Amino acid sequence: MRCGGRLVELGMTKSEVAARCGAPSHQTMRYEERAVDGRRELVTVDEWTYLLGPGTFPRLLEFRNNRLVSLRAGRGGL
């Protein structure tokens, strides 16, 4: 994904993405519990949506424990 010519890549932190793209148009946060090596671990999941302008699909970004793990286009253009 590009924001004003600046590239956003998997593995970036939320602050790195915000510095390149600004604040998201919408964001949600939740917690997920997962089992790792027989113990339970709580993971913070942040979902950010960027509306990049008319005629474009929204960009959906998912962060887990502050790192970008998923970046995809949403449904429907503006």
C-alpha positions in Angstrom: 0.0 0.0 0.0 1.2 3.5 -0.7 0.3 6.7 1.2 1.4 9.8 -0.7 4.1 7.9 -2.4 5.4 6.3 0.8 5.3 2.5 1.0 3.6 0.6 3.9 4.8 -3.0 4.4 4.0 -6.0 6.6 6.0 -5.9 9.9 5.7 -2.2 10.4 4.5 -0.8 13.7 1.3 1.2 14.1 3.3 4.4 14.7 5.4 3.8 11.5 2.2 3.4 9.5 0.6 6.4 11.1 3.7 8.5 10.3 3.4 7.6 6.7 -0.4 7.6 6.3 -1.8 9.7 9.1 -4.6 8.6 11.3 -6.9 5.9 10.0 -10.5 6.7 9.0 -11.8 4.0 11.4 -10.2 1.7 13.9 -11.2 -1.1 16.3 -9.3 -3.1 18.9 -10.0 -6.4 20.4 -8.1 -9.1 22.4 -7.7 -12.7 21.3 -6.5 -15.5 23.5 -4.3 -18.2 22.0 -2.4 -21.2 23.2 1.4 -21.2 22.7 3.5 -24.2 24.0 0.8 -25.2 26.4 0.2 -21.8 27.9 -2.3 -19.1 27.1 -1.3 -15.8 25.6 -3.4 -12.6 25.1 -2.9 -10.9 21.7 -4.0 -7.3 21.0 -5.6 -7.1 17.5 -6.1 -3.6 16.0 -7.9 -3.2 12.7 -7.5 0.1 10.8 -9.4 1.3 7.8 -8.1 3.9 5.4 -10.4 5.6 2.9 -7.9 6.8 0.3 -10.3 8.8 -1.9 -13.1 8.6 -4.5 -13.0 5.6 -6.8 -10.7 3.6 -4.6 -11.3 0.6 -2.4 -10.8 1.0 1.4 -7.6 -0.5 2.7 -8.0 -2.8 5.7 -4.9 -3.2 7.9 -4.6 -5.7 10.8 -2.0 -5.3 13.5 -1.2 -8.0 16.1 0.7 -6.9 19.1 1.6 -3.6 17.3 2.9 -5.2 14.1 1.2 -5.1 10.7 0.3 -8.7 9.7 -2.4 -8.2 7.0 -3.1 -5.5 4.4 -6.0 -5.9 1.9 -8.5 -4.0 -0.1 -12.1 -3.8 1.2 -15.3 -4.0 -0.7 -16.9 -1.3 -2.7 -15.3 2.0 -3.9 -16.4 5.4 -2.7 
